[in-house]
Each structure stands twice: as C-alpha cells, then as structure tokens.
Amino acid sequence: MLLKKCILLFFILICISCGLFGQVDNQTNNRISSIEESEISEREKQTLIEDLYYLSLNPVNINTADKNTLLLIGLNEFQILCLQRYIKETHPLLSIYEIPLINGFSEQSLEEILPYIYVAPVKWKASLRLDSIFSKSIHDIRIQGKKIIENAWGYRRTDSMGFQGDNFSNNIRYNLNYFDRLSFSFVADNDAGEPFFTSKQKYGYDYISMQATIKDISFIEQITVGDYRLGFGEGLALNQNLNFGYFSSDAKSKRNYNGIKPNRSVIEYNYMRGIATKLKLKDFSVFLFGSYNKIDYSGSIIETGLHRTLSELSKKDSNREIVYGTHIGWKRKGFEIGTTIFHYEYKDSIKHQNQNYMKYYFEGKENNIYSINFSIPLFYGRIRLFSEMAMSKNKGYAGLMGADFNIAYKTNLTINLRNYQNQFQNYYSSAIGAQSRNANEKGIYAAYSMLVNKYFNFFIAMDYFFFPDESYRANESTRGYKIKGELNYIPNKTNLITLLYKNNNRPYNETHTNNVVFPEDNILQQIQLRYTLIPNEWLMLKSRIGYSQTLSYPSIKKKGGFVSQDFIVKPNALPISINFRFSCFNTDDYDNAFYIYETGLPLNYSSSQLYDKGIRSYIILKYDFTKNIFLTARYSITQYFNKTSIHTSNDEIEGKKKQEIGIQFYWLFNKKSKKPFTFEY
C-alpha cells in the first residue's frame, strides 16, 4: 500500500515539474552524478570530487596536458590520440574554439571539458619566482561541521565503553595552488565521538594530513613531500587512486594509473606518508617512493578511521608500516611498457581470523611485489591491447589482459580477462574484479556503449566470474555474474530520461536437508527510471522510481521499491540557492536496498541507503556573500515506519527517525576569472 502511494506521488510530482521553468548547469556536478552507478567505492568517488575540484581551480594547458588528466576530465583514448596528432602535425591549439574542429570532438565535448582547460604555448610554464607565486597563487579554505541530532547509545552511556568525544564532527581544509607547478594542502578532521582537545587528544584533530608538490624542474617532473597516493599500470601491483574501469558507462576497461597523486582527502587510510618523485629521462619515466606511516591495528589492519571509544583509541597508530620501491616506464608513439617493484613491511605481524576462506590471506611482517605491464595501440589508436602480470613474495601470481575498441565517436567495446590465484597476496592491489581482494578469481568482462544519434545512447555490460576456492559466505567454488544496462534519451537540452537495469548473482551458503551447507544462487534484479527536467536557467527537477527483486533458496522472493523527487532552485537575482529532495521507500530486506547519490555539502560525496520502510528528505541552502565566499547548510531526516530503534551497539538511536545537520563555510581568494583566450606564436 505504501509503495502504491509513493508511485502515485511520483507521477504527481512529474506533472508539477512539467509546468515549471529553469536550468542549472554545473559540469562538475554532472560529472560526479554520472558515476553514481559506477562499481567504485565511496572513497574513490570522494577522490574524484577532490580531483575535479582541483582541476576546476587549476585548469590544465590542453596543449601539454598528460593522458591521465585528459582521461579524468572525460576524454576517451581516440579523442586523446586525435588531439595529440592535431597538435603535433598541424600546430598547437591557438584557441579553445579549435577543439570542435578536431576529429572525435564536438561542441558538446568542448562544453564538457571547458571548466578544466585553457590554451597556452607548449613551452610556456609558470615562473617559480616568489613574487609570481605570491601574486598568482589561488587559495581556498573550507570549514565544515556536522551533527546527528539524536544522541546514540555511545554518547548516553556512563561506563567506560561509550564514546569519548562529543556528538559533532568537523574538519578544516586549506589548499594553495599555483597553476600546475606548485601546490600545498592541509587537512584536519575529527569524526563525531572522537575526543577533541582533551587529555586523550591533546592536539585536537584526530587526523591531520599535509603535502607539498612541485613540478617541472629540469629532469624532475614531480616531487611530493607529505601524504600522497600511487597508481601504476592496471592497478594490479599498486593502486591507491580512483578506478573507473569496472562497469563504467564509456565501456572502457583499461586503466591508466601512472604516477603520484597528492593526498587532499579526509579519508584516513590507504595513502603513503613520505616522499615520492618522478624523473623524466627522454622516453623513460622513473618513479621513486618511500613511506613511513602509522596504522590502526588489532592483529589485522583497521580501515575505519574511527577512534571514539577507549578500545578504538588503543588501536590507533599501534602498528608501523614502511613502503619503498620504484616504477620504471617507457612510452613512445602510444606504446607503453612498465615494471613495478616495491617492498612493504610492518612492525607487528599481520594476522587474520581463523576462517577457511582466509587461509591464503597474507600473514607476517613483510611482502614484496613485482609486476610488468604493457599497452599497445593498433589501427591508429582505435584498438588498444593491454596487460599486467604481478607476483607476490610467496610466488602467488595474478594477471589480466584486455582490449578496448573505439568503433566510432562515443561507441566503444571492451573485453577483459583476469586470472588471480588464491595465493596472490597484495594489500595494495586494486584492479578489476568482483571481490575487494584481487585473489581467488577468474573472470571475463565485456561491455559495449553506443551513441545511436544525438537523442539516444546506451550501455550494456556483463561480467562472468568464477571463484575456484572458498570465498566469503561460500564454502566451495562458485560461479556468478553481473549484468548492467543503461539507456539515455535526450530529446532536447531541457529533458533527460534514463533507464537503468542490473541483474547480479553471487551464490552464498544455504542450509539444506540434513543440515548440509553449500552455496545456492542469490539473484538480485533492479530497475530504475530517472527523469531530469531543466526548463530554464534557474530550476532543475529530478524524478526517480525504482523496483528491486531478489530470489534466493528455496525460491524465496523478496522485493523493494522507492520514488524520489528533487527540486534545485537558483534564482539569478538572488544570492540564495535551494536543493530539496523527498523520497519514499519500502524494501523487504537488506538485499533489496537502494544506494542513491545525494547532493551533500559542497565538494563532499554523499549517498543514502534506502532500506526498510520509510521516507528520507533533505534540504540544502546556500548563500553567496560574494562570488567566491559562500555558506552552505544542510538538513536531512530519515523516518522509518516499523522501527523502534536505528543501528546497533554504540551507534543505536532510540526511536524511528534520524536527523543530521551540517554547515560549511567556503572562501576562495586570489582567484582570477578564467576566460577563453588566444596566444600568438
């Protein structure tokens, strides 16, 4: 009954939407929301936001931008090849308005990348003179605070097992950027429940991160001191960066990790702390890196980043990790080959729970990783073959190979094969795969995307995987699959209709007759319909409806559904903007939950889990004091119909509702307006 009422409300809201007018055009927000369904973690989505934000403040010279940056802002392999060939064989770009004239580009593709690029001579680079740095650096400060209104059990209890801090989280971020040559960042973060300026946390903030980066000094292409992330090849040996390859709607599975990424995130794990450099020697790139970092430890590595209770505080920084190594790469005329060798060790041995599926997990104090990767372009870059092979100290290996086909403009095909031994042990591996750990897995992934015409485009992909040995919740080998499809209809600039479908099957243990336990199919199907209306420049409306169904042993069917409506209003004559969402959901169990992207405080990735029965709403108010100084406030509420409490243990909230408020102050100064311009040669 509830779901039927929600569906009726959905269609009423669509009818209301059709009578309104407005348009909100923000390329960065569009880029972020487009990865909502990507098979990447929220940590990686937050990393994307930080990277795009950095590029929006520090646009790159498109005449000299590296391949990884061009991929990040949304160009594909074929577009990059055509751009580089145009620059080399015709002349460097004199104006951004030349871009639509290049093969593979259009007015739309220029519009999509415009916030992140500028045009300057190839040999031009910003001077490192102090007067130039002081006068032309861009600075930004963000101060943010959040609070859940309802106090969880951990704040109310009076014994020593409760939270040691207040029900309030806050962070401060400062960035200095000087073109693409110099950057400095400072991040301080304290989660709710963590002590703040007490005897248990004398320095105030629980997490502090800093980095300084300088580029292009003679043969030193980059040097970063402080906190940073690394990624090379296909990510099978070493990757701490964002990966888009798995089920990305551009149908590309080749990853392009090639370097050092300064860490500007509040994520408290999976980063290096030390020094890293890139040396450029003709066609060779040599990366050298070293890290000394303290990590949370309780026999195994803890990645929550939470230090709220006495138990959690006792595990904070209780182990030490040392990492050092190198990556050497050679690149010429599109051909690439590289090798990665690194060593990591811990002060105290890593151990794991005594579970059968963990019998090959890494245990001990040290490990070595070796890998080789290559990439070969064929038929003028329309086909790219790639591969990476990696081995750990215990001689366990993992390998993948694939091919990306650029058939036409925004029409791509990819095929990717992988084989990861259960014995392969590598904490830093993050390549394509159905599990979080790149081990005990074989699979084939194929995807196809096509721009049919200016109105229609679609994407379809399937991943078939096989776990040869025991795995999580499966006491024997299993086979499964993931299928995903997306269809977009864009009749004009003010309307967008998207249909999404996914079908997953990952078998899990079930108890049969005579208490025999072995895996059975666990099938999930979900479908969503999304409608976006942008009738004029001050208003955007987004409507969604979704249905989910699971089938598990023995023929048990469960289902779920949701509807939501967004109103995004930004009047031109007023310094205020409003973003409001109302959603209603009804799911039978956790497996039918929906994970939905939300607009959070600026430059923060946010999503909600719609599970059980209830409603969720939020409203965001943003006030612009000036163009570069603004204050944003956010209020959200989730109210359940059938619950008497929310969450468990110390996080348990009494009652049926959970409310959160957040506020963020942002100040960008010394920012010069970026205008399209032309250089004379």
C-alpha positions in Angstrom: 0.0 0.0 0.0 2.8 2.4 0.9 4.6 1.7 -2.4 1.5 2.3 -4.4 1.0 5.7 -2.7 4.7 6.5 -3.4 4.3 5.7 -7.1 1.2 7.9 -7.3 3.1 10.7 -5.6 5.9 10.2 -8.2 3.7 10.8 -11.1 2.0 13.8 -9.4 5.5 15.4 -8.9 6.4 14.8 -12.6 3.2 16.6 -13.6 4.1 19.5 -11.3 7.6 19.5 -12.8 6.4 19.9 -16.4 4.8 23.2 -15.5 8.0 24.8 -14.1 10.9 26.6 -15.8 14.6 26.8 -15.1 18.1 25.4 -15.7 21.1 24.7 -13.5 24.3 24.0 -15.4 27.3 22.7 -13.5 29.7 20.5 -15.4 31.4 19.2 -12.2 28.2 18.2 -10.6 27.1 16.5 -13.8 30.4 14.6 -13.9 30.1 13.5 -10.3 26.5 12.4 -10.6 27.3 10.4 -13.7 29.4 8.0 -11.7 26.6 7.2 -9.2 26.2 3.7 -10.5 29.9 3.0 -11.1 31.4 0.0 -9.4 33.7 2.1 -7.3 33.7 2.8 -3.5 32.6 6.0 -1.9 36.2 6.7 -1.0 37.0 6.7 -4.7 34.0 8.9 -5.6 35.2 11.3 -2.9 38.6 11.2 -4.5 37.1 12.1 -7.9 35.4 15.1 -6.4 38.7 16.3 -5.0 40.5 15.8 -8.3 37.8 17.6 -10.4 37.7 20.4 -7.9 41.5 20.8 -8.1 41.3 20.9 -11.9 38.5 23.4 -11.9 40.7 25.8 -9.8 43.8 24.8 -11.8 42.9 24.2 -15.4 45.5 22.4 -17.5 47.1 23.7 -20.7 45.4 21.3 -23.2 48.5 21.6 -25.4 50.6 19.9 -22.8 48.2 18.0 -20.6 49.1 14.4 -19.9 46.9 11.5 -20.8 45.8 10.7 -17.3 44.4 14.2 -16.8 42.6 14.1 -20.2 41.0 10.8 -19.2 40.0 12.2 -15.8 38.1 15.2 -17.4 36.2 12.8 -19.7 38.1 12.3 -23.0 38.5 8.8 -24.4 41.6 7.2 -26.0 40.6 8.1 -29.5 39.9 11.7 -28.7 43.3 12.0 -26.9 45.1 10.4 -29.9 43.4 12.8 -32.4 44.1 15.8 -30.1 47.8 14.9 -29.8 48.1 14.2 -33.5 46.5 17.6 -34.3 48.9 19.4 -32.0 51.9 17.6 -33.5 51.1 17.6 -37.2 49.1 20.8 -37.6 50.0 23.2 -34.8 49.4 23.6 -31.0 46.0 24.9 -30.3 45.7 28.7 -30.6 42.2 28.9 -29.1 39.7 26.6 -27.4 37.4 27.1 -30.3 39.6 24.9 -32.4 38.7 21.9 -30.4 35.3 21.1 -32.1 37.2 21.0 -35.4 39.3 18.1 -34.3 38.2 14.6 -35.3 36.3 13.0 -32.5 35.2 16.3 -30.9 32.1 18.3 -30.9 30.6 21.5 -29.4 29.2 19.2 -26.6 32.5 17.7 -25.8 34.1 21.1 -25.6 31.4 22.2 -23.2 32.1 19.2 -21.0 35.8 19.8 -20.6 35.8 23.6 -20.7 35.9 24.1 -16.9 39.2 22.2 -16.7 41.3 23.5 -19.6 43.0 26.6 -21.1 45.2 27.3 -24.1 48.8 28.4 -23.8 52.0 27.9 -25.8 53.5 24.4 -25.5 56.8 25.6 -23.9 55.1 28.1 -21.6 55.2 27.3 -17.9 54.6 29.4 -14.8 57.6 31.0 -13.2 58.7 29.8 -9.8 59.7 33.3 -8.7 58.4 34.2 -5.2 56.7 37.4 -6.4 54.8 35.4 -9.1 53.9 32.7 -6.6 52.5 35.1 -4.0 50.6 37.2 -6.5 49.1 34.4 -8.7 48.5 31.5 -6.3 44.9 30.5 -5.6 43.9 29.8 -2.0 40.8 28.2 -0.7 39.6 27.4 2.9 36.8 25.1 3.9 35.5 24.8 7.4 32.8 22.2 8.0 30.8 20.8 10.9 28.2 18.0 11.2 25.9 16.7 13.9 23.3 14.0 14.2 20.6 15.5 16.4 19.6 12.2 18.1 22.3 11.0 20.6 23.3 7.4 20.0 23.8 5.0 22.9 27.5 5.6 22.8 27.0 9.2 23.9 24.4 8.4 26.6 26.1 5.5 28.4 28.1 6.3 31.5 30.5 3.4 31.6 33.9 3.2 30.0 32.6 1.6 26.8 31.0 4.7 25.4 32.2 7.4 23.0 34.9 9.7 24.5 34.0 12.8 22.5 31.0 14.9 21.6 28.3 14.2 19.0 29.9 16.6 16.5 32.3 16.1 13.6 34.3 18.9 12.0 37.2 19.4 9.6 39.3 22.2 8.1 40.9 22.2 4.7 43.3 24.6 3.1 44.7 24.4 -0.4 47.3 26.6 -2.2 47.6 26.1 -5.9 49.9 27.8 -8.3 49.0 26.8 -11.9 50.0 23.2 -12.3 53.5 23.8 -10.9 53.1 24.1 -7.2 50.6 23.0 -4.6 50.3 22.7 -0.8 47.4 21.3 1.2 46.5 20.9 4.8 43.6 18.8 6.1 42.5 18.4 9.8 39.5 16.1 10.6 37.7 14.9 13.7 34.9 12.4 13.5 31.8 12.5 15.8 32.5 10.8 19.1 36.3 11.3 18.9 37.9 13.3 21.7 38.8 16.9 20.8 41.4 18.9 22.7 41.2 16.5 25.7 43.8 14.5 27.7 43.2 11.7 25.2 43.7 14.0 22.1 45.9 16.9 23.1 46.4 18.1 19.6 42.7 18.5 18.9 42.1 16.9 15.5 42.3 13.1 15.3 43.6 13.2 11.6 46.0 15.7 10.1 47.4 15.5 6.6 49.7 17.7 4.7 51.5 17.6 1.3 53.6 19.9 -0.8 54.2 19.3 -4.6 56.4 20.9 -7.1 56.6 20.0 -10.8 58.8 20.5 -13.8 62.2 21.3 -12.5 64.7 20.2 -15.1 64.5 16.4 -15.4 62.5 16.2 -12.2 58.9 16.1 -13.4 57.3 16.0 -9.9 58.3 15.7 -6.3 55.8 15.3 -3.5 56.6 15.5 0.2 54.0 14.5 2.8 50.9 12.4 2.1 50.3 11.0 -1.4 48.7 8.1 -3.3 50.3 6.0 -6.0 49.0 4.1 -9.0 50.7 2.3 -11.9 49.7 0.1 -14.9 46.3 -1.6 -14.4 46.4 -1.3 -10.6 47.3 -5.0 -10.1 50.6 -4.3 -8.3 49.9 -0.9 -6.8 46.9 1.4 -6.9 45.6 3.8 -4.3 43.7 6.0 -6.8 40.3 6.3 -8.4 39.4 3.4 -10.8 36.7 3.7 -13.3 37.3 0.6 -15.4 34.6 -1.7 -13.9 31.1 -1.1 -15.4 31.9 2.5 -16.4 29.3 3.7 -19.0 32.0 4.6 -21.5 32.7 0.8 -22.0 36.5 1.1 -21.3 38.3 -1.3 -19.0 41.9 -0.2 -19.5 43.1 1.8 -16.5 45.7 4.5 -16.8 47.4 4.8 -13.4 50.7 6.5 -14.0 52.0 8.4 -11.1 51.8 10.3 -7.9 48.6 11.9 -6.6 48.9 14.4 -3.7 46.5 13.4 -1.0 44.0 16.1 -0.2 41.3 13.9 1.2 39.8 13.3 4.7 39.9 9.5 4.1 42.1 8.2 6.8 43.7 5.1 5.2 45.3 3.8 2.1 47.8 6.6 1.5 51.6 6.9 1.7 53.4 9.3 4.0 56.9 10.3 3.0 58.4 11.4 -0.3 57.8 10.4 -4.0 59.3 11.7 -7.2 59.0 11.3 -10.9 62.1 11.7 -13.1 61.8 12.2 -16.9 64.6 10.8 -19.0 63.7 11.1 -22.7 61.1 8.3 -23.3 61.6 6.9 -19.8 59.8 7.8 -16.6 61.3 6.7 -13.3 59.3 6.9 -10.1 60.9 6.5 -6.7 58.9 6.4 -3.5 59.3 5.8 0.2 56.8 5.9 3.0 56.7 5.6 6.8 53.2 5.6 8.3 51.5 4.6 11.5 48.4 2.5 11.0 45.5 1.2 13.2 46.0 -2.4 14.1 44.3 -5.2 16.0 46.1 -8.2 14.6 44.9 -7.1 11.1 44.8 -3.7 9.6 41.8 -1.5 10.6 40.5 0.9 7.9 37.5 2.6 9.6 39.5 5.7 10.7 37.3 5.9 13.8 38.8 6.4 17.3 35.7 7.1 19.5 36.0 4.5 22.3 38.8 3.6 24.6 39.2 0.3 22.6 39.4 2.1 19.3 41.8 4.7 20.7 44.1 1.9 22.0 44.4 0.5 18.4 45.1 3.9 16.8 48.6 4.1 15.3 49.6 0.9 17.1 51.5 -0.6 14.1 54.1 0.9 11.8 54.2 0.4 8.0 57.3 1.0 5.8 56.9 1.0 2.0 59.6 1.7 -0.6 60.0 0.9 -4.3 60.1 2.1 -7.9 58.2 2.1 -11.1 60.0 2.4 -14.4 58.0 3.1 -17.6 58.8 3.6 -21.2 56.4 5.3 -23.6 56.8 6.1 -27.3 54.3 6.7 -30.1 51.5 5.2 -28.0 53.5 2.1 -27.0 53.9 1.7 -23.2 55.7 -0.8 -21.0 56.5 -0.6 -17.3 57.6 -2.5 -14.3 56.8 -2.0 -10.7 58.9 -3.4 -7.8 58.2 -2.5 -4.1 58.5 -3.8 -0.6 56.3 -3.2 2.4 56.7 -4.3 6.0 55.1 -4.0 9.4 56.5 -3.7 12.9 54.0 -6.3 14.2 52.8 -9.3 12.2 49.5 -9.2 10.3 47.1 -12.0 11.3 43.5 -12.9 10.2 40.5 -14.6 11.7 40.6 -18.3 11.7 38.2 -18.6 8.7 38.6 -21.3 5.9 38.3 -18.7 3.1 41.1 -16.7 4.7 43.7 -19.5 4.6 45.7 -17.8 1.8 45.4 -14.3 3.2 48.7 -12.5 3.8 50.2 -13.1 7.3 53.5 -12.0 8.6 55.6 -8.8 8.6 56.8 -8.2 5.1 56.0 -8.7 1.4 57.5 -8.0 -2.0 55.5 -7.2 -5.1 56.8 -7.5 -8.7 54.8 -6.7 -11.9 55.1 -5.8 -15.6 52.5 -4.0 -17.6 52.3 -3.1 -21.3 49.9 -1.3 -23.7 49.9 -1.4 -27.5 47.8 0.8 -29.9 46.6 -0.7 -33.2 44.8 0.9 -36.2 45.7 4.5 -35.4 44.7 4.1 -31.7 41.2 2.7 -32.4 42.2 -0.5 -30.6 44.4 -0.8 -27.6 45.7 -4.0 -26.2 46.9 -4.0 -22.6 48.0 -6.4 -19.8 49.6 -6.6 -16.4 51.2 -9.6 -14.6 52.0 -9.4 -10.9 53.6 -11.7 -8.3 53.9 -11.6 -4.5 56.8 -12.8 -2.4 55.2 -16.2 -1.9 55.2 -16.8 -5.7 51.5 -16.3 -6.0 50.6 -14.5 -9.2 47.7 -12.6 -10.8 47.3 -11.5 -14.4 44.8 -9.6 -16.6 44.7 -8.8 -20.3 42.2 -6.9 -22.4 41.4 -4.8 -25.4 39.5 -1.6 -25.8 37.9 -0.9 -29.2 37.0 2.6 -30.3 34.5 1.9 -33.0 33.2 5.4 -33.5 32.5 8.6 -31.6 31.3 7.6 -28.2 30.9 4.0 -29.5 33.2 1.6 -27.7 33.7 -2.1 -27.0 35.9 -3.7 -24.3 36.8 -7.2 -23.4 38.9 -8.0 -20.3 40.1 -11.4 -19.0 41.6 -12.0 -15.5 43.1 -14.8 -13.5 44.0 -14.2 -9.9 45.5 -17.0 -7.9 44.2 -17.5 -4.3 47.9 -17.4 -3.2 48.4 -13.9 -4.6 48.9 -11.6 -1.6 48.9 -7.8 -2.1 47.4 -5.3 0.2 47.9 -2.5 -2.5 46.2 -4.3 -5.4 43.1 -2.6 -6.7 42.3 -3.9 -10.2 39.2 -5.0 -12.0 37.3 -7.8 -10.1 34.1 -8.9 -8.4 35.8 -9.0 -4.9 37.5 -6.4 -2.9 40.6 -8.6 -2.8 42.3 -9.4 -6.1 42.8 -13.1 -5.5 40.9 -16.4 -5.9 39.1 -15.2 -9.0 38.8 -15.8 -12.7 36.6 -13.8 -15.0 35.7 -12.2 -18.3 34.2 -8.8 -18.6 32.7 -7.3 -21.7 30.9 -4.0 -22.3 29.5 -2.0 -25.2 28.4 1.6 -25.4 27.0 3.3 -28.4 25.9 6.8 -29.4 23.0 6.0 -31.7 22.2 9.6 -32.5 22.0 12.9 -30.7 18.9 11.7 -28.9 19.8 8.1 -27.9 22.8 6.4 -26.3 23.1 3.1 -24.4 25.5 1.0 -22.4 25.4 -2.8 -21.7 27.9 -4.9 -19.9 28.4 -8.3 -18.4 30.9 -9.8 -16.0 31.1 -13.6 -15.6 33.3 -14.7 -12.6 34.5 -17.9 -11.0 35.9 -18.3 -7.5 38.0 -21.6 -7.7 38.3 -21.9 -3.9 36.2 -21.0 -0.9 35.2 -17.4 -0.6 33.2 -15.1 1.7 29.9 -16.9 2.6 30.6 -19.7 0.2 32.3 -22.9 1.5 33.2 -24.2 -2.0 33.9 -22.9 -5.5 31.2 -20.7 -7.0 30.2 -19.1 -10.3 28.3 -15.9 -10.7 27.6 -12.9 -13.0 26.8 -9.2 -13.1 24.8 -7.6 -15.9 24.1 -3.9 -16.2 22.4 -1.8 -18.8 21.7 1.9 -19.3 19.6 3.7 -21.9 19.6 7.5 -22.2 17.1 9.5 -24.2 17.8 13.2 -24.6 15.1 14.8 -26.8 16.4 18.3 -26.2 18.6 20.4 -23.8 15.9 20.6 -21.2 15.0 16.9 -20.8 16.9 13.7 -20.0 15.3 10.2 -19.5 17.4 7.4 -18.2 16.5 3.7 -17.8 18.9 1.6 -15.7 18.8 -2.2 -15.2 21.1 -4.6 -13.3 21.0 -8.3 -12.6 23.5 -9.8 -10.2 24.0 -13.4 -9.0 26.6 -14.2 -6.4 25.9 -17.6 -4.7 26.0 -17.8 -0.9 25.8 -20.6 1.6 22.4 -22.0 2.4 21.4 -24.8 4.8 19.8 -27.8 3.1 18.1 -31.0 4.2 20.1 -32.8 7.0 21.8 -29.5 7.8 24.1 -29.8 4.8 25.5 -26.4 3.8 26.6 -25.4 0.3 26.1 -22.3 -1.9 22.9 -21.5 -3.9 22.1 -18.8 -6.3 21.3 -15.4 -4.9 19.8 -13.3 -7.7 19.2 -9.6 -7.5 17.4 -7.6 -10.2 16.9 -3.8 -10.0 15.4 -1.3 -12.5 15.3 2.5 -12.2 13.7 5.2 -14.3 15.1 8.7 -14.0 13.7 11.9 -15.5 15.5 15.2 -15.4 13.8 18.4 -16.5 15.8 21.7 -16.9 13.1 24.1 -18.3 15.0 27.3 -17.6 18.3 28.5 -16.2 17.2 28.8 -12.5 15.5 25.4 -11.9 16.2 21.7 -12.3 13.9 18.9 -11.3 14.9 15.2 -11.0 12.3 12.4 -10.6 13.2 8.8 -9.9 11.4 5.5 -9.4 13.0 2.1 -8.7 11.9 -1.5 -8.3 14.0 -4.4 -6.9 13.5 -8.1 -6.5 15.7 -10.9 -5.1 15.4 -14.7 -5.5 17.2 -17.0 -3.1 17.0 -20.6 -1.9 14.5 -22.2 -1.7 12.6 -20.0 -4.2 12.1 -17.1 -1.8 11.2 -13.9 -3.5 11.5 -10.5 -1.8 11.2 -7.1 -3.3 11.5 -3.4 -2.8 10.8 0.0 -4.3 11.3 3.7 -4.0 10.4 7.1 -5.5 12.1 10.4 -5.1 11.8 14.0 -6.3 14.5 16.7 -6.4 13.9 20.5 -6.7 17.1 22.5 -7.4 16.4 26.3 -7.5 18.9 29.1 -8.1 17.3 32.4 -8.9 19.6 34.7 -10.9 18.7 37.8 -9.0 19.2 36.3 -5.5 22.3 35.1 -3.7 20.5 32.0 -2.4 20.1 28.6 -3.9 17.9 25.7 -2.6 18.2 22.0 -3.2 15.4 19.8 -1.8 14.7 16.1 -2.1 11.8 13.9 -0.9 12.0 10.1 -1.2 9.8 7.3 -0.1 10.9 3.7 0.1 9.7 0.2 1.0 12.0 -2.9 0.9 11.5 -6.3 2.3 15.1 -6.9 3.3 18.7 -5.6 3.2 19.4 -7.2 -0.2 16.8 -5.1 -1.9 18.2 -1.8 -0.5 18.9 1.1 -2.9 22.0 3.2 -2.8 21.2 6.6 -4.1 23.5 9.6 -4.8 22.7 12.7 -2.8 23.8 16.3 -3.1 25.9 16.9 0.0 27.8 19.8 1.3 29.9 21.3 -1.5 32.9 19.0 -2.5 31.6 16.1 -0.4 30.4 12.9 -1.9 27.2 11.7 -0.2 24.8 8.8 -0.7 21.9 7.2 1.2 20.9 3.7 1.8 17.1 3.3 1.3 16.3 0.2 3.3 13.2 -1.0 5.3 10.1 1.2 5.1 10.1 5.0 5.5 10.8 8.4 4.0 14.0 10.4 3.5 14.3 14.1 2.8 16.9 16.7 2.8 17.2 20.4 2.1 20.4 22.4 1.3 20.5 26.2 1.5 23.5 28.0 0.0 24.1 31.8 0.5 26.7 33.6 -1.6 28.2 36.5 0.2 30.3 37.1 -2.9 31.2 35.0 -6.0 33.9 33.3 -4.0 32.6 33.3 -0.4 29.6 31.3 0.5 27.9 29.5 3.4 26.0 26.2 2.9 23.7 24.5 5.4 22.2 21.0 5.0 19.4 19.3 7.0 18.4 15.6 6.4 15.9 13.3 8.0 15.2 9.6 7.7 12.0 8.4 9.3 11.1 4.7 9.5 7.6 3.4 9.9 8.2 0.0 11.5 11.3 0.5 13.7 11.7 1.3 17.3 15.5 1.8 17.1 18.1 2.5 14.3 21.5 0.9 14.1 23.0 -1.3 16.8 25.6 -1.3 19.6 27.0 2.2 20.4 25.5 3.6 17.3 22.0 2.7 18.3 19.4 5.5 18.2 16.2 5.2 20.1 13.0 6.0 18.1 12.0 6.0 14.4 13.9 8.9 13.0 17.5 10.1 12.4 18.3 13.7 11.7 21.6 15.3 10.7 22.6 18.9 10.2 25.7 20.2 8.6 27.2 23.6 7.8 30.2 24.6 5.6 32.0 27.9 5.1 34.0 28.3 1.9 36.4 31.1 0.9 38.3 31.1 -2.4 40.6 34.1 -2.7 43.1 35.5 -5.2 41.0 33.7 -7.9 41.3 35.3 -11.3 38.3 34.9 -13.7 39.2 32.3 -16.4 38.3 33.5 -19.9 38.9 31.8 -23.2 41.9 33.4 -24.8 44.3 33.1 -27.7 48.1 33.1 -27.9 50.2 34.3 -30.7 53.1 32.1 -31.9 
